[in-house]
Amino acid sequence: MAPQAANSPKEARVIWFHNARLIDPEHGVERLGSLLVQDGMITELDGPCPDGAEARDCAGKCLAPGIVDMGVQVGEPGAQHKESLRTAGLAAAKGGVTTIIMRPDTTPAIDTPEVLEYVTRRAEARTPVNIRAMATLTRAREGREMSEIGFLLDAGAVAFTDGDRIVGDTKVLARCMTYAKGLGALIIGHPQDGGLSDGACATSGKFASLRGLPAVSPMAERMGFDRDMGLVEMTGVRYHADQITSARTLPALERAKRNGLHVTAGISIHHLTLNEMDVGDYRTFFKFTPPLRSETDRGAMVRAVAEGLIDVICSMHTPQDEESKRLPFEEAASGAVGLETLLPAAMRLYHSEGLSLPQIWRALSFNPAQLLGLAAGRLSVGAPADLVLFDPDAPFVLDRFALRSKSKNTPFDGARMEGRVLATYVAGNCVYEHKV
């Protein structure tokens, strides 16, 4: 079906979803029940169908809060040939993502209120889902001069990050953190030691040695995290690590939380479901930053999500065109698209009994919404009716050319997957429906 633009008039509707397997991440439960939506909000749970309401039988399938995907790269402005706001919105709707949190690594970077307002206006006009943007921590992501954090916060920035560009100057980073603390702003860091990780494309070990790939020890992540934690302790800023992928970093993360630092952590779905062996014979769709880790590390990350030590799962959606990927492994661009594959890939964790559905949705939706101060991510009265209806058991073979993203660089091409989005709703309006 054709998506409804985010800025088009909303029809006042009353919809009663019934016979639904409700996934409630806020309270950690799943149960069979019903849900009433009126004027774009959830107004009642488990009540009768009111007169005149549109009844939708969910046929026992899962109804959950829409996914809030932190850290999505969109090519617009500057690289619309890789991904535009329109195609990112279409891909998100198909993937059950109702809120995109856009990274600021555009061209130009989102480092001024003017660029932020430009992106926000275009997103509202072109996308069927909600889009909120992060802004850069330093001007042009160069790590030398602090961005206008206060003005950007007033313009609607939800967090501040230089993405995978590490602020190497500790004094500059400390200044940014001190200023952000005074404003209550959230800083998102990429914990890596830049000197060790520069030029690496694999995790050090036997596999990387046999393949002859430039490698980096997982300790580079631990060392970068330890530096950032020292600055967090000094400044008291709110800090989120975008990707924790190594078991060696988990004790430091647990210690920081235990000591009362305002610290949270995330991980990409690719690092939760793939390992270094998937690179195989130099398959560049499996090249990521940081690189894929060992199976031992991957298992430790799944347990950390289950325990709540890692708070957020995201797609780290990074579109790359064919020319950027069809290169020798060492030279190829890093990253993969993930808006449409996030949910079925997460179902691998459910079917392997690593995580329950409420645990998965707590990390996919509730926690990121809470972290960013958004009302989404809940199945409760008064919450926005941003919902995803899905079948966790529906099997299919992924065809990358069927993706709505402009770029097709997914590591799951040709993979047998389970879990299909049946419908996505934003403010009670259906923005995607699967056609059999």
C-alpha positions as CSV (number, residue, x, y, z in Angstrom):
1,M,0.0,0.0,0.0
2,A,1.1,3.6,-0.5
3,P,2.6,5.1,2.6
4,Q,1.0,8.2,4.1
5,A,3.4,11.2,4.4
6,A,4.2,12.2,7.9
7,N,2.8,15.7,7.5
8,S,-0.5,14.7,5.8
9,P,-3.7,15.3,7.7
10,K,-4.5,12.5,10.2
11,E,-8.0,11.1,10.2
12,A,-9.6,10.7,13.6
13,R,-10.0,6.9,13.8
14,V,-11.0,4.4,16.4
15,I,-9.4,1.0,15.9
16,W,-9.8,-2.1,18.1
17,F,-7.0,-4.6,17.7
18,H,-8.1,-7.9,19.2
19,N,-6.9,-11.5,19.4
20,A,-3.4,-10.1,19.6
21,R,-0.3,-11.6,21.3
22,L,0.7,-8.4,23.1
23,I,4.4,-7.9,23.6
24,D,4.8,-5.5,26.6
25,P,8.5,-4.6,27.0
26,E,7.9,-2.1,29.8
27,H,6.6,-4.8,32.1
28,G,8.4,-7.8,30.5
29,V,5.3,-9.8,29.7
30,E,3.5,-11.2,26.6
31,R,-0.1,-12.2,26.7
32,L,-3.2,-12.5,24.5
33,G,-5.3,-9.4,24.6
34,S,-6.8,-6.4,22.9
35,L,-5.9,-2.8,22.4
36,L,-7.9,0.3,21.5
37,V,-6.5,3.2,19.5
38,Q,-8.2,6.5,19.2
39,D,-6.8,9.7,17.6
40,G,-3.4,8.2,17.3
41,M,-3.1,7.2,20.9
42,I,-3.6,3.9,22.9
43,T,-6.7,4.6,25.0
44,E,-7.6,1.2,26.5
45,L,-6.2,-2.3,27.0
46,D,-8.3,-5.4,27.1
47,G,-11.6,-3.6,26.8
48,P,-14.7,-4.4,24.7
49,C,-15.0,-3.1,21.1
50,P,-16.8,0.3,21.2
51,D,-19.6,1.1,18.9
52,G,-18.4,2.4,15.5
53,A,-14.8,1.2,16.0
54,E,-12.9,-0.5,13.2
55,A,-12.2,-4.1,14.5
56,R,-8.9,-5.7,13.4
57,D,-8.4,-9.4,14.1
58,C,-4.7,-10.0,14.7
59,A,-5.2,-13.8,14.4
60,G,-3.0,-14.5,17.3
61,K,0.0,-12.8,15.8
62,C,2.3,-10.5,17.8
63,L,1.5,-6.8,18.4
64,A,4.4,-4.8,19.8
65,P,5.5,-1.2,20.1
66,G,7.1,0.0,16.9
67,I,10.9,-0.2,16.8
68,V,13.0,2.9,17.7
69,D,16.1,2.4,15.7
70,M,19.1,4.3,17.1
71,G,21.9,5.2,14.8
72,V,20.5,5.0,11.2
73,Q,22.6,6.6,8.5
74,V,20.7,8.3,5.7
75,G,22.5,9.6,2.7
76,E,20.5,12.8,2.4
77,P,22.0,15.4,2.2
78,G,25.1,14.5,0.2
79,A,24.7,10.9,-0.7
80,Q,21.1,10.4,-1.9
81,H,22.3,7.8,-4.4
82,K,22.9,5.5,-1.4
83,E,19.8,6.3,0.6
84,S,17.3,9.2,0.6
85,L,14.9,10.2,3.4
86,R,12.1,8.8,1.3
87,T,13.6,5.4,0.7
88,A,14.8,5.1,4.3
89,G,11.3,5.8,5.5
90,L,9.8,3.2,3.2
91,A,12.4,0.6,4.4
92,A,11.7,1.5,8.0
93,A,7.9,1.0,7.5
94,K,8.5,-2.4,5.9
95,G,10.8,-3.4,8.8
96,G,8.5,-2.4,11.6
97,V,10.6,0.6,12.5
98,T,8.3,3.5,13.5
99,T,11.0,5.9,14.7
100,I,14.3,6.5,13.0
101,I,17.1,8.1,15.0
102,M,19.3,9.6,12.2
103,R,23.1,9.8,12.5
104,P,24.7,13.2,11.7
105,D,27.3,11.8,9.3
106,T,25.8,13.4,6.3
107,T,27.4,15.9,3.8
108,P,27.4,18.5,5.1
109,A,27.3,17.0,8.6
110,I,24.4,17.9,10.9
111,D,26.5,20.4,13.0
112,T,24.4,23.6,12.8
113,P,20.8,24.3,13.6
114,E,20.2,25.3,9.9
115,V,21.2,21.8,8.6
116,L,19.2,20.1,11.4
117,E,16.1,22.1,10.6
118,Y,16.6,21.4,6.8
119,V,16.8,17.7,7.4
120,T,13.8,17.8,9.8
121,R,11.6,19.6,7.4
122,R,12.4,17.2,4.5
123,A,11.9,14.2,6.7
124,E,8.4,15.4,7.8
125,A,7.4,15.8,4.1
126,R,8.9,12.6,2.7
127,T,8.7,9.8,5.2
128,P,5.8,7.8,6.6
129,V,7.6,7.2,9.9
130,N,8.9,9.4,12.7
131,I,12.5,10.7,12.2
132,R,14.5,12.4,14.9
133,A,18.1,13.5,14.3
134,M,21.3,13.5,16.3
135,A,23.9,16.3,15.8
136,T,27.6,16.2,15.7
137,L,29.7,16.5,18.8
138,T,32.4,18.5,17.0
139,R,32.2,20.7,13.9
140,A,32.3,18.7,10.7
141,R,33.1,15.6,12.9
142,E,36.8,16.7,12.8
143,G,37.4,16.4,16.6
144,R,38.9,19.9,16.9
145,E,36.1,22.3,17.9
146,M,32.8,21.8,19.8
147,S,29.6,22.0,17.9
148,E,26.9,24.5,18.9
149,I,25.4,22.0,21.4
150,G,23.0,24.4,23.1
151,F,21.5,25.8,19.8
152,L,21.3,22.3,18.3
153,L,19.5,21.0,21.4
154,D,17.0,23.9,21.1
155,A,16.6,23.0,17.4
156,G,15.6,19.4,18.3
157,A,18.7,17.3,18.4
158,V,18.2,14.2,20.5
159,A,21.8,13.4,21.1
160,F,25.4,14.3,20.1
161,T,27.9,12.1,18.4
162,D,30.7,12.1,15.8
163,G,29.7,8.5,14.9
164,D,32.6,6.2,14.2
165,R,35.1,9.1,14.1
166,I,36.8,9.0,17.5
167,V,37.5,12.3,19.2
168,G,41.2,11.7,19.8
169,D,41.9,14.9,21.7
170,T,40.9,14.2,25.2
171,K,40.8,17.8,26.2
172,V,38.3,18.6,23.4
173,L,36.2,15.6,24.4
174,A,36.3,16.6,28.1
175,R,35.1,20.2,27.1
176,C,32.2,18.8,25.1
177,M,31.2,16.5,27.9
178,T,31.3,19.3,30.5
179,Y,29.2,21.5,28.3
180,A,26.7,18.7,27.5
181,K,26.4,17.9,31.2
182,G,25.3,21.5,32.0
183,L,22.6,21.2,29.4
184,G,21.5,17.6,30.3
185,A,22.4,16.5,26.8
186,L,23.2,12.9,25.8
187,I,26.6,12.1,24.3
188,I,27.0,8.9,22.2
189,G,30.5,7.6,21.9
190,H,32.2,5.0,19.7
191,P,34.5,3.2,22.2
192,Q,37.7,2.4,20.3
193,D,41.4,3.2,20.7
194,G,41.9,5.1,17.4
195,G,45.6,4.3,17.1
196,L,45.1,0.6,17.4
197,S,41.9,0.3,15.3
198,D,43.0,2.6,12.4
199,G,43.2,0.6,9.2
200,A,42.0,-2.7,10.8
201,C,39.2,-4.7,9.1
202,A,39.1,-7.9,11.2
203,T,39.4,-9.0,14.8
204,S,42.8,-10.3,15.6
205,G,43.1,-14.1,15.9
206,K,43.7,-17.2,13.9
207,F,41.1,-16.4,11.3
208,A,42.4,-13.0,10.5
209,S,45.9,-14.4,10.3
210,L,45.0,-17.1,7.9
211,R,43.2,-14.6,5.7
212,G,46.0,-12.1,5.8
213,L,43.7,-9.3,7.0
214,P,44.8,-6.2,9.0
215,A,43.4,-6.9,12.4
216,V,42.8,-5.2,15.7
217,S,42.6,-6.7,19.2
218,P,39.2,-6.4,21.1
219,M,41.3,-4.7,23.7
220,A,41.1,-1.5,21.5
221,E,37.4,-1.3,22.4
222,R,38.1,-1.8,26.1
223,M,40.8,0.8,26.1
224,G,38.6,3.4,24.3
225,F,35.8,2.6,26.7
226,D,38.0,3.0,29.8
227,R,39.2,6.4,28.5
228,D,35.6,7.6,28.0
229,M,34.5,6.3,31.4
230,G,37.3,8.3,33.1
231,L,35.9,11.4,31.4
232,V,32.3,10.5,32.3
233,E,33.3,10.1,35.9
234,M,35.1,13.5,35.8
235,T,32.2,15.4,34.1
236,G,29.1,13.5,35.2
237,V,27.7,13.6,31.6
238,R,25.0,11.2,30.3
239,Y,26.9,8.8,28.0
240,H,25.8,6.0,25.6
241,A,28.3,3.6,24.0
242,D,27.0,3.0,20.5
243,Q,28.4,-0.5,20.2
244,I,29.9,-2.8,22.8
245,T,31.0,-6.0,21.0
246,S,33.7,-7.6,23.1
247,A,33.4,-9.6,26.3
248,R,36.5,-7.9,27.6
249,T,34.5,-4.6,27.8
250,L,31.6,-6.0,29.8
251,P,33.3,-5.9,33.2
252,A,34.1,-2.2,32.8
253,L,30.6,-1.5,31.7
254,E,29.1,-3.4,34.6
255,R,31.5,-1.5,37.0
256,A,30.5,1.9,35.5
257,K,26.8,1.2,36.0
258,R,27.4,-0.2,39.5
259,N,29.3,3.0,40.5
260,G,26.4,5.1,39.5
261,L,27.7,6.7,36.3
262,H,25.0,7.7,33.8
263,V,26.1,5.1,31.2
264,T,24.2,2.9,28.8
265,A,25.4,0.7,25.9
266,G,24.1,-0.6,22.6
267,I,25.0,-3.2,20.0
268,S,24.1,-3.8,16.3
269,I,22.0,-6.7,15.3
270,H,24.8,-7.9,13.1
271,H,27.2,-8.3,16.0
272,L,24.5,-10.2,17.9
273,T,23.8,-12.7,15.1
274,L,27.0,-13.0,13.1
275,N,30.6,-13.8,13.9
276,E,34.1,-13.4,12.3
277,M,33.8,-16.7,10.5
278,D,30.9,-15.4,8.4
279,V,33.4,-13.3,6.5
280,G,34.4,-16.5,4.8
281,D,36.3,-15.9,1.6
282,Y,36.5,-12.1,1.9
283,R,32.7,-11.4,1.7
284,T,32.6,-7.6,1.9
285,F,28.9,-7.5,2.9
286,F,30.2,-8.8,6.3
287,K,32.7,-5.9,6.8
288,F,31.7,-3.8,9.7
289,T,33.1,-1.2,12.1
290,P,34.0,-2.5,14.6
291,P,34.7,-5.9,12.9
292,L,32.7,-9.0,13.6
293,R,34.0,-10.8,16.7
294,S,34.5,-14.4,17.8
295,E,31.6,-16.7,18.6
296,T,32.5,-16.5,22.2
297,D,32.2,-12.7,22.2
298,R,28.9,-13.0,20.3
299,G,27.4,-15.3,22.9
300,A,28.6,-13.0,25.7
301,M,26.8,-10.1,24.0
302,V,23.5,-12.0,23.8
303,R,23.7,-12.8,27.5
304,A,24.5,-9.2,28.3
305,V,21.4,-8.1,26.5
306,A,19.3,-10.7,28.4
307,E,20.8,-9.5,31.7
308,G,20.1,-5.8,30.9
309,L,23.8,-4.9,30.9
310,I,23.6,-3.9,27.2
311,D,20.5,-1.7,26.9
312,V,19.9,-1.2,23.1
313,I,19.8,-3.2,20.0
314,C,19.9,-1.2,16.7
315,S,20.4,-1.9,13.0
316,M,23.4,0.5,12.5
317,H,21.9,0.9,9.1
318,T,24.8,2.0,6.8
319,P,23.9,2.0,3.1
320,Q,26.8,1.5,0.6
321,D,26.6,1.3,-3.1
322,E,27.9,-1.5,-5.2
323,E,31.0,0.4,-6.2
324,S,31.9,0.8,-2.5
325,K,31.5,-2.9,-1.7
326,R,32.8,-4.6,-4.9
327,L,36.4,-4.1,-3.8
328,P,39.1,-6.2,-2.0
329,F,38.0,-6.7,1.6
330,E,40.6,-4.4,3.0
331,E,39.5,-1.5,0.7
332,A,35.8,-2.0,0.8
333,A,33.5,0.3,2.7
334,S,32.2,-0.9,6.1
335,G,28.6,-1.4,7.1
336,A,25.3,-2.9,5.9
337,V,21.7,-1.9,5.5
338,G,19.5,-3.1,8.3
339,L,16.2,-1.3,8.6
340,E,14.2,-4.1,6.9
341,T,16.3,-7.0,8.3
342,L,16.4,-5.9,12.0
343,L,13.2,-7.7,13.0
344,P,13.8,-11.1,11.3
345,A,17.4,-11.1,12.4
346,A,16.3,-10.5,15.9
347,M,14.0,-13.5,15.7
348,R,17.1,-15.6,15.4
349,L,17.8,-14.7,19.0
350,Y,14.2,-15.6,19.9
351,H,14.2,-19.0,18.1
352,S,17.6,-20.0,19.6
353,E,16.1,-19.2,23.0
354,G,18.8,-16.6,23.7
355,L,16.2,-13.8,24.4
356,S,12.4,-13.7,24.9
357,L,10.3,-11.4,22.8
358,P,9.8,-8.9,25.7
359,Q,13.5,-8.8,26.2
360,I,14.1,-8.2,22.5
361,W,11.5,-5.4,22.4
362,R,12.9,-3.8,25.6
363,A,16.2,-3.3,23.7
364,L,14.6,-2.5,20.3
365,S,12.0,-0.1,21.5
366,F,11.4,0.7,25.1
367,N,15.0,1.4,26.2
368,P,16.0,3.6,23.2
369,A,12.8,5.6,23.7
370,Q,13.4,6.1,27.4
371,L,17.1,7.0,26.7
372,L,16.1,9.7,24.2
373,G,13.1,11.1,26.1
374,L,10.5,9.8,23.6
375,A,7.0,8.8,24.5
376,A,7.2,5.7,22.2
377,G,8.2,2.1,23.0
378,R,5.2,1.2,25.3
379,L,1.9,-0.6,25.1
380,S,0.2,1.5,27.7
381,V,-2.7,4.0,27.9
382,G,-1.6,7.4,26.7
383,A,1.3,6.1,24.6
384,P,1.4,6.9,20.9
385,A,-0.1,4.1,18.7
386,D,3.2,3.4,16.9
387,L,2.8,-0.4,16.5
388,V,4.1,-3.4,14.6
389,L,2.1,-6.5,13.9
390,F,4.4,-9.4,13.0
391,D,4.6,-13.2,12.8
392,P,7.7,-14.4,14.5
393,D,7.5,-17.8,12.8
394,A,6.9,-16.9,9.2
395,P,9.8,-18.4,7.1
396,F,11.2,-16.7,4.0
397,V,14.4,-16.4,2.0
398,L,15.8,-12.9,1.9
399,D,16.3,-11.4,-1.6
400,R,18.3,-8.2,-1.3
401,F,16.9,-6.9,-4.5
402,A,13.4,-6.9,-2.9
403,L,14.6,-4.4,-0.2
404,R,13.1,-0.9,-0.3
405,S,16.5,0.6,0.6
406,K,18.3,2.1,-2.4
407,S,21.5,0.2,-1.4
408,K,21.3,-3.5,-1.2
409,N,24.4,-4.3,0.9
410,T,23.0,-6.8,3.4
411,P,24.9,-9.8,4.8
412,F,21.6,-11.8,4.9
413,D,21.1,-12.0,1.2
414,G,19.9,-15.5,0.3
415,A,19.6,-16.4,4.0
416,R,16.7,-18.4,5.4
417,M,15.0,-16.3,8.0
418,E,12.0,-16.4,10.2
419,G,9.9,-13.4,11.3
420,R,7.9,-11.2,9.0
421,V,6.3,-7.8,9.5
422,L,2.6,-8.0,8.7
423,A,1.7,-4.3,9.3
424,T,3.2,-1.1,10.7
425,Y,1.2,1.7,12.2
426,V,2.4,5.2,13.0
427,A,0.0,7.2,15.2
428,G,-2.7,4.6,14.4
429,N,-2.3,5.0,10.6
430,C,-1.2,1.9,8.6
431,V,2.0,2.9,6.8
432,Y,2.9,-0.6,5.6
433,E,0.9,-3.9,5.1
434,H,2.3,-7.1,3.8
435,K,0.5,-8.4,0.8
436,V,0.4,-12.2,0.4
